[in-house]
Amino acid sequence: MSPNGPFFAIEAKGAIWAFRTRMDAESWLEAIDVKNNEYRFFAANGAELRLTVTGNSHERVVVTDEVLGIFAKELEERLRRYLRGMPAKRRLLTDSALSTASLPDLADELARSAAR
């Protein structure tokens, strides 16, 4: 069974992009960036999924079902750090709630914030 969303692309520079579906990510991520390993791609449970590029004349990004590992604690800490850097008025979780929020809560919060 493949992991469910939301999904997160984390740039090498630290930016995090949230996606409701794999198809959203596939249409937004650029093939050249995937080829250059600019992103790590995670499901909400911390599973890191492999990104690939298909096609010759028209390249397209594909989020595969291949799980590279489960990095729930790392994803939790990255989401928490990213949300702390976001203005408080853009999120529902307070600063104190961020400190104890679970990975599912942090994933939902970032997905909500990105949708606004």
Buried (B, 14 or more C-beta within 10 A) or exposed (E): EEBEBBBBBBEEEEEBBBBEEBEBBBEEBEBEBBEEEBBBBBBBBBBBBEBEBEEEEEEEBBBEEEBBEBBBEBBBEBBBEBBEEBEEEEBEBEEEEBEEBEBEBBBBBBBBBBEE
